[in-house]
Structures are given as structure tokens and as C-alpha cells.
Amino acid sequence: MLTVIFLPNKYLEAAPRVAVIPFENQSARQTSDFDGVLEQARADVEIYIVQTGRFDSLDRVSLQRLLDEIKLNHTALFDPSTAAQYGKMVGAQYLVLGSVTGMSKKGNELVAHLSLRMIEVETARIFLAGRGSGKSKGDASTAMEKAVEDAVNGKRGILTMFRGGK
């Protein structure tokens, strides 16, 4: 016996592919251990975006090709039109660019500030933008983790804006 299952189109269409580019450090903090904090923040943003079920992540090989091309040409990574050109090369429909805009100490707390932009590759248009901050009495990693959560799902977060500000 043959069973045929019909699925609505939304289940048959592939989700748009998104690449989360390594974050730029615009803060005064320039220690070597901070690179690990930035990579963890990038990975966390990628997980949040993919967990929506609305996007697929670009595979690691394609992402590495994208990064190698950017390094080869010494291009300004955070220029939306330039980044969009590279995104087209690897088949990404969206790129997420992140910038740590500040890392400061206030009293016994460390405060991290993060800005995120999701760029539509086809048009180089900034599709979503968000920002967040996080505090920790511990280390930069914990403060950044909280800033990521805020920049993605907080009041001004990119996924909050994606859902219409709810």
C-alpha cells in the first residue's frame, strides 16, 4: 500500500541561509583572550537565529570560504554592500554582522554593549538591527553572553524586531 502525504508549501521550501560573521571589536578592550569571547558571542547569535526555525545556518566550509575571501581582499568587513557581495558568493541570503561597541567597568561590574545587523544579501539592505547590553560581576564572557541575549531577544533585539516588536 502506498501512502502519500501532502505537506503545505512552507514545509517544502528551504529556509533562507544566514551567515553570522565574526564580530568586530570596537571597544577599547583588546586582550587576546577576548577573541574567544567574541567567537562565543557569534556562535550564540547563530544558535538563536537558527532556533527560530525561519533560517538555516551557512555550513562551516562556506563560512570559511567567505572569511578567507574577505581576508584576501582586506575589505572592510562591516560595510553592508561589500559584505553582501561576499554573501552572494557562498549562497547566503542574509548576513549577520556584530560589533562590540563597548566593554567597560562600572564599580565592580563589567558592562558589555553589542550591536547586530542582519543584511539582506540580494539588496545589501539592512533588514534588521538590534543592540543589547549585559552586566556581570564576573568576567567578560558572562557580560557578553547577557549582551547577546539582549541584542537578539531583548526589547531592541533583532528577533524581537523580526517578530514585529513583540
DSSP file with accessible surface (Angstrom, degrees, kcal/mol):
  #  RESIDUE AA STRUCTURE BP1 BP2  ACC     N-H-->O    O-->H-N    N-H-->O    O-->H-N    TCO  KAPPA ALPHA  PHI   PSI    X-CA   Y-CA   Z-CA
    1    1 A M              0   0  226      0, 0.0     2,-0.5     0, 0.0     0, 0.0   0.000 360.0 360.0 360.0 138.2    0.0    0.0    0.0
    2    2 A L        -     0   0  151      2,-0.0     2,-0.5     0, 0.0     0, 0.0  -0.872 360.0-161.6-105.9 127.0    1.3    3.5   -0.9
    3    3 A T        -     0   0  107     -2,-0.5     2,-0.5     2,-0.0     0, 0.0  -0.940   3.1-161.6-109.7 130.4    0.7    6.3    1.4
    4    4 A V        -     0   0   91     -2,-0.5     2,-0.5     2,-0.0    -2,-0.0  -0.944   2.2-163.0-112.8 129.7    1.0    9.9    0.1
    5    5 A I        -     0   0  136     -2,-0.5     2,-0.5     2,-0.0    -2,-0.0  -0.955   5.3-153.8-113.9 128.4    1.5   12.7    2.5
    6    6 A F        -     0   0  178     -2,-0.5    -2,-0.0     0, 0.0     0, 0.0  -0.891  11.6-167.2-102.6 125.8    0.8   16.3    1.3
    7    7 A L        -     0   0   93     -2,-0.5     5,-0.1     1,-0.0    -2,-0.0  -0.882  28.2-105.1-109.2 144.1    2.7   19.0    3.2
    8    8 A P    >>  -     0   0   74      0, 0.0     3,-2.0     0, 0.0     4,-0.7  -0.261  38.5-105.9 -60.2 154.6    2.0   22.7    2.9
    9    9 A N  H >> S+     0   0  114      1,-0.3     4,-2.0     2,-0.2     3,-1.0   0.807 116.1  69.1 -53.1 -33.8    4.5   24.7    0.9
   10   10 A K  H 34 S+     0   0  146      1,-0.3    -1,-0.3     2,-0.2    -3,-0.0   0.803 100.6  48.5 -61.5 -24.0    6.1   26.2    4.0
   11   11 A Y  H <4 S+     0   0  148     -3,-2.0    -1,-0.3     1,-0.2    -2,-0.2   0.673 112.4  48.2 -86.0 -17.7    7.4   22.7    4.8
   12   12 A L  H << S+     0   0  117     -3,-1.0     2,-0.3    -4,-0.7    -2,-0.2   0.718  93.8  86.0 -93.0 -24.9    8.8   22.1    1.4
   13   13 A E  S  < S-     0   0  134     -4,-2.0     2,-0.2     1,-0.1     0, 0.0  -0.581  82.4-119.0 -80.2 138.1   10.6   25.5    0.9
   14   14 A A        -     0   0   91     -2,-0.3     3,-0.1     1,-0.1    -2,-0.1  -0.511  29.1-112.9 -73.8 143.0   14.1   25.7    2.2
   15   15 A A        -     0   0   24     -2,-0.2    40,-0.2     1,-0.1    -1,-0.1  -0.463  43.7 -90.7 -70.9 147.6   14.6   28.3    4.9
   16   16 A P        -     0   0   45      0, 0.0    40,-2.7     0, 0.0     2,-0.4  -0.306  43.7-116.9 -58.9 144.4   16.9   31.2    3.9
   17   17 A R  E     -a   56   0A  77     74,-0.3    76,-2.3    38,-0.2    77,-2.0  -0.702  31.9-168.3 -88.4 133.8   20.5   30.7    4.6
   18   18 A V  E     -ab  57  94A   1     38,-3.1    40,-2.5    -2,-0.4     2,-0.5  -0.941  10.3-158.7-124.0 141.3   22.2   33.0    7.1
   19   19 A A  E     - b   0  95A   0     75,-2.0    77,-2.9    -2,-0.4     2,-0.8  -0.988   8.5-151.6-118.0 126.5   25.9   33.5    7.9
   20   20 A V  E     - b   0  96A   0     -2,-0.5    77,-0.2    75,-0.2     3,-0.1  -0.897  20.2-148.1 -99.2 111.1   26.9   35.0   11.2
   21   21 A I        -     0   0    1     75,-2.4    77,-0.3    -2,-0.8     3,-0.1  -0.514  29.8 -87.7 -79.4 145.3   30.2   36.8   10.5
   22   22 A P        -     0   0   41      0, 0.0    76,-0.2     0, 0.0    -1,-0.1  -0.223  56.2-104.1 -51.8 141.4   32.8   37.0   13.3
   23   23 A F        -     0   0   15     15,-0.3     2,-0.4    74,-0.1    76,-0.2  -0.362  23.5-126.0 -76.4 148.4   32.2   40.1   15.4
   24   24 A E  E     -c   99   0A  69     74,-2.7    76,-2.8    -3,-0.1     2,-0.9  -0.735  16.8-136.9 -90.3 137.7   34.2   43.3   15.2
   25   25 A N  E     +c  100   0A  32     -2,-0.4    76,-0.1    74,-0.2    74,-0.1  -0.848  33.7 161.5 -98.5 104.2   35.7   44.6   18.4
   26   26 A Q        +     0   0  106     74,-2.3    -1,-0.1    -2,-0.9    75,-0.1   0.301  47.6 100.2-100.1   5.5   35.1   48.4   18.6
   27   27 A S  S    S-     0   0    8     73,-0.3    75,-0.1     2,-0.2    77,-0.1  -0.382  86.7-113.0 -85.0 169.9   35.7   48.5   22.3
   28   28 A A  S    S+     0   0   97     75,-0.2     2,-0.5    -2,-0.1    -1,-0.1   0.688  89.7 102.9 -75.0 -15.6   38.9   49.6   24.0
   29   29 A R        +     0   0   75     74,-0.1    -2,-0.2     1,-0.1    75,-0.0  -0.548  38.7 160.7 -74.2 117.4   39.4   46.0   25.3
   30   30 A Q        +     0   0  135     -2,-0.5    -1,-0.1     4,-0.0     2,-0.1  -0.015  16.9 139.6-129.9  30.8   42.0   44.4   23.0
   31   31 A T    >   -     0   0   62      1,-0.1     3,-1.0     2,-0.0     4,-0.4  -0.418  59.2-122.1 -78.7 155.9   43.3   41.4   25.0
   32   32 A S  T >  S+     0   0  106      1,-0.3     3,-1.1     2,-0.2     4,-0.4   0.837 110.7  60.0 -66.7 -31.9   44.0   38.1   23.2
   33   33 A D  T >> S+     0   0  100      1,-0.2     4,-0.9     2,-0.2     3,-0.6   0.723  90.8  71.9 -69.5 -15.7   41.6   36.2   25.5
   34   34 A F  H <> S+     0   0    1     -3,-1.0     4,-2.4     1,-0.2    -1,-0.2   0.776  81.6  71.0 -72.0 -23.3   38.8   38.5   24.2
   35   35 A D  H <> S+     0   0  109     -3,-1.1     4,-2.3    -4,-0.4    -1,-0.2   0.894  97.1  51.1 -58.7 -39.3   38.9   36.8   20.8
   36   36 A G  H <> S+     0   0   48     -3,-0.6     4,-2.2    -4,-0.4    -1,-0.2   0.884 107.9  52.1 -65.3 -37.3   37.3   33.7   22.4
   37   37 A V  H  X S+     0   0   18     -4,-0.9     4,-2.2     2,-0.2    -2,-0.2   0.924 110.2  48.9 -64.5 -42.8   34.6   35.8   24.0
   38   38 A L  H  X S+     0   0   14     -4,-2.4     4,-2.4     1,-0.2   -15,-0.3   0.909 111.2  49.2 -64.5 -41.6   33.8   37.3   20.6
   39   39 A E  H  X S+     0   0   81     -4,-2.3     4,-2.5     2,-0.2    -1,-0.2   0.905 110.6  50.1 -66.4 -39.4   33.7   33.9   18.9
   40   40 A Q  H  X S+     0   0   96     -4,-2.2     4,-2.5     2,-0.2    -1,-0.2   0.918 110.0  50.9 -65.1 -39.0   31.4   32.5   21.6
   41   41 A A  H  X S+     0   0    2     -4,-2.2     4,-2.3     2,-0.2    -2,-0.2   0.928 110.2  49.7 -63.2 -42.9   29.1   35.5   21.1
   42   42 A R  H  X S+     0   0    2     -4,-2.4     4,-2.3     1,-0.2    -2,-0.2   0.942 111.6  48.2 -60.9 -45.9   29.0   34.9   17.4
   43   43 A A  H  X S+     0   0   17     -4,-2.5     4,-2.3     1,-0.2    -1,-0.2   0.900 110.1  52.4 -63.2 -39.6   28.1   31.3   17.9
   44   44 A D  H  X S+     0   0   32     -4,-2.5     4,-2.4     2,-0.2    -1,-0.2   0.913 108.8  49.6 -63.5 -42.4   25.4   32.1   20.4
   45   45 A V  H  X S+     0   0    0     -4,-2.3     4,-2.4     1,-0.2     5,-0.2   0.937 109.7  52.1 -61.9 -43.6   23.8   34.6   17.9
   46   46 A E  H  X S+     0   0   20     -4,-2.3     4,-2.5     1,-0.2     5,-0.2   0.926 109.6  49.4 -58.3 -44.7   23.9   31.9   15.2
   47   47 A I  H  X S+     0   0   83     -4,-2.3     4,-2.6     1,-0.2    -1,-0.2   0.938 110.2  50.0 -62.2 -47.2   22.1   29.4   17.5
   48   48 A Y  H  X S+     0   0   60     -4,-2.4     4,-0.6     1,-0.2    -1,-0.2   0.915 112.5  47.4 -57.1 -44.3   19.4   31.9   18.5
   49   49 A I  H >< S+     0   0    0     -4,-2.4     3,-1.0     1,-0.2     5,-0.5   0.928 113.7  45.9 -67.3 -43.7   18.7   32.7   14.8
   50   50 A V  H >< S+     0   0   52     -4,-2.5     3,-2.1     1,-0.2     5,-0.3   0.886 103.6  64.4 -67.8 -35.1   18.6   29.1   13.7
   51   51 A Q  H 3< S+     0   0  142     -4,-2.6    -1,-0.2     1,-0.3    -2,-0.2   0.694  86.6  72.6 -64.2 -15.6   16.4   28.1   16.6
   52   52 A T  T << S-     0   0   47     -3,-1.0    -1,-0.3    -4,-0.6    -2,-0.2   0.750  99.2-135.1 -67.2 -23.4   13.6   30.3   15.3
   53   53 A G  S <  S+     0   0   62     -3,-2.1    -2,-0.1     2,-0.3    -3,-0.1   0.446  85.6  95.6  80.6   0.0   13.1   27.8   12.5
   54   54 A R  S    S+     0   0  145     -5,-0.5     2,-0.3     1,-0.1    -4,-0.1   0.579  83.1  40.1 -96.2 -13.2   13.0   30.6   10.0
   55   55 A F        -     0   0    5     -6,-0.4     2,-0.4    -5,-0.3    -2,-0.3  -0.972  64.7-144.5-137.1 150.7   16.6   30.4    8.9
   56   56 A D  E     -a   17   0A  78    -40,-2.7   -38,-3.1    -2,-0.3     2,-0.3  -0.889  29.1-118.5-108.0 148.2   19.3   27.8    8.2
   57   57 A S  E     -a   18   0A  44     -2,-0.4   -38,-0.2   -40,-0.2     2,-0.2  -0.598  27.2-109.7 -86.0 144.9   22.9   28.4    9.1
   58   58 A L        -     0   0    3    -40,-2.5   -38,-0.1    -2,-0.3    -1,-0.1  -0.507  43.3-106.1 -67.8 136.6   25.6   28.5    6.4
   59   59 A D     >  -     0   0   75     -2,-0.2     4,-2.4     1,-0.1     5,-0.2  -0.247  27.6-110.0 -65.6 158.6   27.8   25.5    6.7
   60   60 A R  H  > S+     0   0  138      1,-0.2     4,-2.7     2,-0.2     5,-0.2   0.838 115.4  55.4 -60.2 -37.1   31.3   25.9    8.1
   61   61 A V  H  > S+     0   0  103      2,-0.2     4,-2.3     1,-0.2    -1,-0.2   0.949 111.1  43.9 -64.8 -45.8   33.1   25.3    4.8
   62   62 A S  H  > S+     0   0   12      2,-0.2     4,-2.2     1,-0.2    -2,-0.2   0.907 113.5  51.5 -64.8 -40.7   31.1   28.1    3.1
   63   63 A L  H  X S+     0   0    6     -4,-2.4     4,-2.6     1,-0.2    -2,-0.2   0.932 109.8  49.5 -63.2 -41.8   31.5   30.4    6.0
   64   64 A Q  H  X S+     0   0   88     -4,-2.7     4,-2.8     1,-0.2     5,-0.2   0.903 108.9  52.4 -65.0 -39.1   35.3   29.8    6.0
   65   65 A R  H  X S+     0   0  128     -4,-2.3     4,-2.2     2,-0.2    -1,-0.2   0.915 109.9  50.1 -59.7 -42.7   35.4   30.5    2.2
   66   66 A L  H  X S+     0   0    0     -4,-2.2     4,-2.2     2,-0.2    -2,-0.2   0.951 112.7  45.3 -60.9 -47.5   33.6   33.8    2.9
   67   67 A L  H  X S+     0   0   23     -4,-2.6     4,-2.6     1,-0.2    -2,-0.2   0.898 111.4  52.4 -66.4 -39.3   36.1   34.7    5.6
   68   68 A D  H  X S+     0   0   80     -4,-2.8     4,-2.5     2,-0.2    -1,-0.2   0.908 109.6  49.5 -62.7 -41.0   39.1   33.7    3.5
   69   69 A E  H  X S+     0   0   60     -4,-2.2     4,-1.9    -5,-0.2    -2,-0.2   0.921 111.0  49.2 -64.7 -41.5   37.9   35.9    0.6
   70   70 A I  H  X>S+     0   0   13     -4,-2.2     5,-1.4     1,-0.2     4,-0.7   0.939 113.4  46.3 -63.9 -45.4   37.3   38.9    2.9
   71   71 A K  H ><5S+     0   0  135     -4,-2.6     3,-0.7     1,-0.2    -2,-0.2   0.901 109.4  55.7 -62.9 -40.7   40.8   38.5    4.4
   72   72 A L  H 3<5S+     0   0  120     -4,-2.5    -1,-0.2     1,-0.2    -2,-0.2   0.898 115.1  37.3 -59.6 -41.1   42.4   38.1    1.0
   73   73 A N  H 3<5S-     0   0   76     -4,-1.9    -1,-0.2    -5,-0.2    -2,-0.2   0.446  98.7-135.3 -93.1  -0.9   41.0   41.3   -0.2
   74   74 A H  T <<5 +     0   0  171     -3,-0.7     2,-0.2    -4,-0.7    -3,-0.2   0.875  45.3 169.7  48.4  40.8   41.4   43.2    3.1
   75   75 A T      < -     0   0   35     -5,-1.4     2,-0.6    -6,-0.2    -1,-0.2  -0.571  48.1 -94.6 -84.5 149.1   37.9   44.6    2.6
   76   76 A A    >   -     0   0   69     -2,-0.2     3,-1.2     1,-0.2     7,-0.2  -0.467  38.2-155.3 -62.5 110.3   36.0   46.5    5.2
   77   77 A L  T 3  S+     0   0   41     -2,-0.6    -1,-0.2     1,-0.2     6,-0.1   0.824  84.4  51.5 -62.3 -32.6   34.1   43.6    6.7
   78   78 A F  T 3  S+     0   0   25      4,-0.1    -1,-0.2     5,-0.1     3,-0.1   0.335  74.5 111.0 -98.0   9.8   31.2   45.7    8.1
   79   79 A D    <>  -     0   0   63     -3,-1.2     4,-2.9     1,-0.2     5,-0.3  -0.750  64.2-144.6 -78.6 117.0   30.3   47.6    5.0
   80   80 A P  H  > S+     0   0   26      0, 0.0     4,-2.3     0, 0.0    -1,-0.2   0.879  94.5  48.3 -55.5 -40.9   26.9   46.2    4.1
   81   81 A S  H  > S+     0   0   58      2,-0.2     4,-1.6     1,-0.2    44,-0.1   0.924 115.4  44.2 -69.7 -39.2   27.3   46.4    0.3
   82   82 A T  H  > S+     0   0   26      2,-0.2     4,-1.6     1,-0.2    -1,-0.2   0.941 114.2  49.1 -68.2 -46.4   30.7   44.7    0.4
   83   83 A A  H  X S+     0   0    2     -4,-2.9     4,-2.3     1,-0.2    -2,-0.2   0.898 108.1  55.9 -60.1 -37.9   29.7   42.0    2.8
   84   84 A A  H  X S+     0   0    3     -4,-2.3     4,-2.1    -5,-0.3    -1,-0.2   0.891 102.4  55.5 -63.5 -38.2   26.6   41.4    0.7
   85   85 A Q  H  X S+     0   0  119     -4,-1.6     4,-1.2     1,-0.2    -1,-0.2   0.927 110.5  44.9 -59.9 -44.0   28.8   40.7   -2.4
   86   86 A Y  H  X S+     0   0   18     -4,-1.6     4,-1.0     1,-0.2    -1,-0.2   0.875 108.4  57.7 -68.9 -36.3   30.7   38.1   -0.4
   87   87 A G  H >X>S+     0   0    0     -4,-2.3     5,-2.4     1,-0.2     3,-0.6   0.903 103.1  53.9 -60.0 -39.3   27.5   36.6    0.9
   88   88 A K  H ><5S+     0   0  110     -4,-2.1     3,-0.9     1,-0.2    -1,-0.2   0.880 101.0  61.1 -61.7 -37.4   26.3   36.0   -2.7
   89   89 A M  H 3<5S+     0   0   90     -4,-1.2    -1,-0.2     1,-0.2    -2,-0.2   0.821 112.1  36.4 -60.2 -32.9   29.5   34.1   -3.4
   90   90 A V  H <<5S-     0   0    8     -4,-1.0    -1,-0.2    -3,-0.6    -2,-0.2   0.335 116.9-105.7-107.3   6.7   28.7   31.5   -0.8
   91   91 A G  T <<5 +     0   0   31     -3,-0.9     2,-0.3    -4,-0.5   -74,-0.3   0.715  65.7 149.3  82.0  20.9   24.9   31.3   -1.3
   92   92 A A      < -     0   0    5     -5,-2.4    -1,-0.3    -6,-0.2   -74,-0.2  -0.699  33.0-165.9 -86.8 138.1   23.8   33.2    1.9
   93   93 A Q  S    S+     0   0   90    -76,-2.3    28,-2.6    -2,-0.3    29,-0.5   0.719  78.2  26.8 -89.5 -25.5   20.6   35.1    1.7
   94   94 A Y  E     -bD  18 120A  34    -77,-2.0   -75,-2.0    26,-0.2     2,-0.4  -0.989  63.7-160.1-137.4 146.0   21.4   37.0    4.9
   95   95 A L  E     -bD  19 119A   1     24,-2.1    24,-3.5    -2,-0.3     2,-0.6  -0.974   9.8-150.2-120.7 140.2   24.5   38.0    6.8
   96   96 A V  E     -bD  20 118A   0    -77,-2.9   -75,-2.4    -2,-0.4     2,-0.4  -0.955  13.7-169.3-111.5 122.0   24.6   39.0   10.4
   97   97 A L  E     - D   0 117A   0     20,-3.0    20,-2.5    -2,-0.6     2,-0.4  -0.919   4.3-167.8-109.5 136.4   27.3   41.4   11.4
   98   98 A G  E     - D   0 116A   0     -2,-0.4   -74,-2.7   -77,-0.3     2,-0.4  -0.954   7.9-170.7-127.7 146.3   28.0   42.2   15.0
   99   99 A S  E     -cD  24 115A   5     16,-2.6    16,-2.7    -2,-0.4     2,-0.9  -0.995  21.6-141.0-135.3 127.5   30.1   44.8   16.8
  100  100 A V  E     -cD  25 114A   0    -76,-2.8   -74,-2.3    -2,-0.4   -73,-0.3  -0.807  24.5-177.0 -81.3 110.3   31.1   45.0   20.4
  101  101 A T  E     +     0   0A  68     12,-1.7     2,-0.3    -2,-0.9    13,-0.2   0.586  59.3   1.9 -91.7 -10.9   30.6   48.7   20.8
  102  102 A G  E     - D   0 113A  15     11,-1.2    11,-2.6   -75,-0.1     2,-0.3  -0.930  43.9-175.0-172.8 147.3   31.8   48.9   24.4
  103  103 A M  E     + D   0 112A  21     -2,-0.3     2,-0.3     9,-0.2   -75,-0.2  -0.888  31.6 158.2-145.4 110.0   33.2   47.0   27.3
  104  104 A S  E     - D   0 111A  47      7,-2.6     7,-3.5    -2,-0.3     2,-0.5  -0.899  38.0-124.1-135.7 165.2   33.6   49.0   30.5
  105  105 A K  E     - D   0 110A 151     -2,-0.3     2,-0.5     5,-0.2     5,-0.2  -0.945  20.7-177.0-113.4 126.0   33.9   48.6   34.2
  106  106 A K  E >   - D   0 109A 133      3,-3.1     3,-2.1    -2,-0.5     2,-0.3  -0.944  66.7 -50.7-123.4 106.5   31.4   50.4   36.5
  107  107 A G  T 3  S-     0   0   72     -2,-0.5     0, 0.0     1,-0.3     0, 0.0  -0.497 123.0 -21.7  65.6-124.1   32.2   49.8   40.1
  108  108 A N  T 3  S+     0   0  106     -2,-0.3     2,-0.4    -3,-0.1    -1,-0.3   0.280 122.0  93.5-100.8  13.4   32.6   46.0   40.5
  109  109 A E  E <   -D  106   0A  56     -3,-2.1    -3,-3.1    26,-0.0     2,-0.5  -0.851  64.0-144.8-109.4 142.8   30.5   45.2   37.3
  110  110 A L  E     -DE 105 136A  18     26,-3.4    26,-2.0    -2,-0.4     2,-0.5  -0.881  18.9-159.1 -99.8 131.7   31.7   44.7   33.8
  111  111 A V  E     -DE 104 135A   5     -7,-3.5    -7,-2.6    -2,-0.5     2,-0.4  -0.962   5.6-167.2-119.5 126.6   29.3   46.0   31.2
  112  112 A A  E     -DE 103 134A   0     22,-2.9    22,-2.2    -2,-0.5     2,-0.4  -0.906   2.6-162.1-112.4 141.2   29.3   44.8   27.5
  113  113 A H  E     -DE 102 133A  64    -11,-2.6   -12,-1.7    -2,-0.4   -11,-1.2  -0.989   9.8-174.2-124.2 132.8   27.4   46.5   24.6
  114  114 A L  E     -DE 100 132A   1     18,-3.0    18,-2.6    -2,-0.4     2,-0.4  -0.978  10.6-163.4-132.2 137.7   26.7   44.7   21.4
  115  115 A S  E     -DE  99 131A  37    -16,-2.7   -16,-2.6    -2,-0.4     2,-0.4  -0.972  11.2-168.5-119.1 134.0   25.2   45.9   18.1
  116  116 A L  E     -DE  98 130A   0     14,-3.3    14,-2.6    -2,-0.4     2,-0.4  -0.963   6.6-174.6-124.6 142.8   23.8   43.5   15.5
  117  117 A R  E     -DE  97 129A  55    -20,-2.5   -20,-3.0    -2,-0.4     2,-0.6  -0.997  11.9-155.7-134.5 131.8   22.7   44.0   11.9
  118  118 A M  E     -DE  96 128A   0     10,-3.1     9,-2.7    -2,-0.4    10,-1.6  -0.938  18.1-159.6-105.5 121.4   21.1   41.4    9.6
  119  119 A I  E     -DE  95 126A   0    -24,-3.5   -24,-2.1    -2,-0.6     2,-0.7  -0.872  16.9-133.4-107.1 131.6   21.8   42.3    5.9
  120  120 A E  E  >> -DE  94 125A  42      5,-2.9     4,-2.1    -2,-0.5     5,-0.7  -0.742  19.0-151.9 -79.3 115.7   19.7   41.0    3.1
  121  121 A V  T  45S+     0   0    5    -28,-2.6    -1,-0.2    -2,-0.7   -33,-0.1   0.890  87.1  58.5 -62.0 -42.8   22.4   39.9    0.6
  122  122 A E  T  45S+     0   0  145    -29,-0.5    -1,-0.2     1,-0.2   -28,-0.1   0.872 124.9  19.0 -57.6 -38.1   20.4   40.4   -2.6
  123  123 A T  T  45S-     0   0   82     -3,-0.4    -1,-0.2     2,-0.1    -2,-0.2   0.520  93.7-128.2-111.5  -9.7   19.8   44.1   -1.9
  124  124 A A  T  <5 +     0   0   29     -4,-2.1     2,-0.3     1,-0.2    -3,-0.2   0.663  60.5 148.3  62.7  20.6   22.6   44.9    0.6
  125  125 A R  E   < -E  120   0A 121     -5,-0.7    -5,-2.9   -45,-0.1     2,-0.8  -0.613  59.0-115.6 -85.2 138.3   19.7   46.4    2.7
  126  126 A I  E     -E  119   0A  75     -2,-0.3    -7,-0.3    -7,-0.2     3,-0.1  -0.681  35.5-177.1 -74.1 110.6   20.0   46.3    6.5
  127  127 A F  E     +     0   0A  53     -9,-2.7     2,-0.3    -2,-0.8    -8,-0.2   0.874  63.9   5.6 -80.3 -43.8   17.0   44.0    7.2
  128  128 A L  E     -E  118   0A  17    -10,-1.6   -10,-3.1    -3,-0.1     2,-0.4  -0.989  62.0-172.0-141.1 148.6   17.1   44.0   11.0
  129  129 A A  E     +E  117   0A  58     -2,-0.3     2,-0.3   -12,-0.2   -12,-0.2  -0.996  12.6 162.3-141.0 143.3   19.2   45.9   13.5
  130  130 A G  E     -E  116   0A   7    -14,-2.6   -14,-3.3    -2,-0.4     2,-0.3  -0.974  15.9-160.7-152.5 165.0   19.4   45.5   17.3
  131  131 A R  E     +E  115   0A 145     25,-1.2     2,-0.3    -2,-0.3    25,-0.3  -0.985  11.5 173.1-148.7 155.7   21.5   46.3   20.2
  132  132 A G  E     -E  114   0A   4    -18,-2.6   -18,-3.0    -2,-0.3     2,-0.3  -0.977  14.7-149.6-155.7 167.0   21.9   45.0   23.7
  133  133 A S  E     -E  113   0A  42     -2,-0.3     2,-0.3   -20,-0.2   -20,-0.2  -0.963   8.4-166.9-141.4 157.0   23.9   45.2   26.8
  134  134 A G  E     -E  112   0A   5    -22,-2.2   -22,-2.9    -2,-0.3     2,-0.3  -0.996   6.2-152.4-146.2 147.1   24.8   42.9   29.6
  135  135 A K  E     +E  111   0A 109     -2,-0.3     2,-0.3   -24,-0.2   -24,-0.2  -0.906  14.1 174.6-120.5 149.3   26.4   43.2   33.1
  136  136 A S  E     -E  110   0A   8    -26,-2.0   -26,-3.4    -2,-0.3     7,-0.1  -0.983  32.0-155.4-151.7 140.8   28.4   40.8   35.1
  137  137 A K  S    S+     0   0  150     -2,-0.3    -1,-0.1   -28,-0.2   -26,-0.1   0.493  95.2  51.7 -86.6  -4.7   30.2   40.9   38.4
  138  138 A G  S    S-     0   0   59      1,-0.3     2,-0.2   -28,-0.1    -2,-0.1   0.700 107.4 -32.9 -95.6-103.3   32.3   38.1   37.0
  139  139 A D     >  -     0   0   82      1,-0.1     4,-1.8   -29,-0.0    -1,-0.3  -0.597  54.1 -96.9-125.0 177.3   34.0   38.1   33.7
  140  140 A A  H  > S+     0   0    6      1,-0.2     4,-2.8     2,-0.2     5,-0.2   0.857 117.3  61.0 -63.1 -35.4   33.8   39.5   30.1
  141  141 A S  H  > S+     0   0   44      2,-0.2     4,-2.3     1,-0.2    -1,-0.2   0.921 106.3  44.3 -60.7 -45.2   32.3   36.2   28.9
  142  142 A T  H  > S+     0   0   48      2,-0.2     4,-2.0     1,-0.2    -1,-0.2   0.914 113.9  49.8 -68.2 -41.5   29.2   36.4   31.2
  143  143 A A  H  X S+     0   0    0     -4,-1.8     4,-2.0     1,-0.2   -31,-0.2   0.924 113.0  47.4 -62.9 -41.1   28.7   40.1   30.4
  144  144 A M  H  X S+     0   0    2     -4,-2.8     4,-2.7     2,-0.2    -2,-0.2   0.899 107.3  56.1 -68.2 -39.1   28.9   39.3   26.7
  145  145 A E  H  X S+     0   0  112     -4,-2.3     4,-2.1    -5,-0.2    -1,-0.2   0.922 110.2  45.5 -58.1 -42.6   26.5   36.4   27.0
  146  146 A K  H  X S+     0   0  109     -4,-2.0     4,-2.2     2,-0.2    -1,-0.2   0.870 110.9  53.1 -69.7 -35.9   23.9   38.7   28.6
  147  147 A A  H  X S+     0   0    0     -4,-2.0     4,-2.9     2,-0.2    -2,-0.2   0.900 108.4  50.8 -66.0 -39.3   24.5   41.3   25.9
  148  148 A V  H  X S+     0   0    0     -4,-2.7     4,-2.0     2,-0.2     5,-0.3   0.949 109.2  50.2 -62.1 -49.0   23.9   38.7   23.2
  149  149 A E  H  X>S+     0   0   80     -4,-2.1     4,-2.8     1,-0.2     5,-0.6   0.923 114.8  44.5 -55.6 -43.0   20.6   37.6   24.8
  150  150 A D  H  X5S+     0   0   43     -4,-2.2     4,-1.5     3,-0.2     6,-0.3   0.914 112.3  50.7 -69.4 -42.0   19.5   41.3   24.9
  151  151 A A  H  <5S+     0   0    0     -4,-2.9     7,-2.4     2,-0.2    -1,-0.2   0.761 122.0  33.7 -70.0 -22.0   20.7   42.1   21.4
  152  152 A V  H  <5S+     0   0    0     -4,-2.0     7,-1.9     5,-0.3     8,-1.1   0.886 138.9  10.0 -96.4 -52.3   18.8   39.1   20.0
  153  153 A N  H  <5S+     0   0   45     -4,-2.8    -3,-0.2    -5,-0.3    -2,-0.2   0.439 101.3 102.6-113.1  -3.1   15.7   38.7   22.1
  154  154 A G  S ><<S-     0   0   15     -4,-1.5     3,-2.1    -5,-0.6     6,-0.2  -0.030  93.7 -78.6 -74.4-175.4   15.6   41.8   24.3
  155  155 A K  T 3  S+     0   0  184      1,-0.3    -1,-0.1     5,-0.1   -23,-0.1   0.838 135.7  29.9 -53.7 -37.2   13.4   44.9   23.8
  156  156 A R  T 3  S+     0   0   99    -25,-0.3   -25,-1.2    -6,-0.3    -1,-0.3   0.095  96.4 132.8-109.8  21.4   15.6   46.2   21.0
  157  157 A G    <>  -     0   0    0     -3,-2.1     4,-2.3   -27,-0.2    -5,-0.3  -0.334  65.3-120.5 -78.4 157.0   16.8   42.8   19.8
  158  158 A I  H  > S+     0   0    0     -7,-2.4     4,-2.1     1,-0.2    -6,-0.2   0.880 113.7  46.2 -66.5 -37.6   16.9   41.6   16.2
  159  159 A L  H  > S+     0   0    3     -7,-1.9     4,-1.8     2,-0.2    -1,-0.2   0.843 109.6  55.1 -75.8 -28.0   14.5   38.7   16.7
  160  160 A T  H  4>S+     0   0    9     -8,-1.1     5,-3.0    -6,-0.2     6,-0.8   0.939 111.6  44.5 -63.6 -43.8   12.1   40.9   18.7
  161  161 A M  H ><5S+     0   0   80     -4,-2.3     3,-1.7     3,-0.2    -2,-0.2   0.889 109.3  57.1 -67.4 -36.2   12.1   43.3   15.7
  162  162 A F  H 3<5S+     0   0   50     -4,-2.1    -1,-0.2     1,-0.3    -2,-0.2   0.874 106.2  49.7 -62.1 -36.5   11.7   40.3   13.3
  163  163 A R  T 3<5S-     0   0  112     -4,-1.8    -1,-0.3     3,-0.1    -2,-0.2   0.289 132.4 -93.0 -85.8   9.7    8.5   39.3   15.2
  164  164 A G  T < 5S-     0   0   58     -3,-1.7    -3,-0.2     1,-0.2    -2,-0.2   0.758  73.4 -60.3  87.2  23.7    7.2   42.8   15.0
  165  165 A G      <       0   0   45     -5,-3.0    -4,-0.2     1,-0.2    -1,-0.2   0.717 360.0 360.0  80.3  20.0    8.5   44.2   18.2
  166  166 A K              0   0  191     -6,-0.8    -1,-0.2    -3,-0.1    -3,-0.1  -0.763 360.0 360.0-103.3 360.0    6.6   41.7   20.4
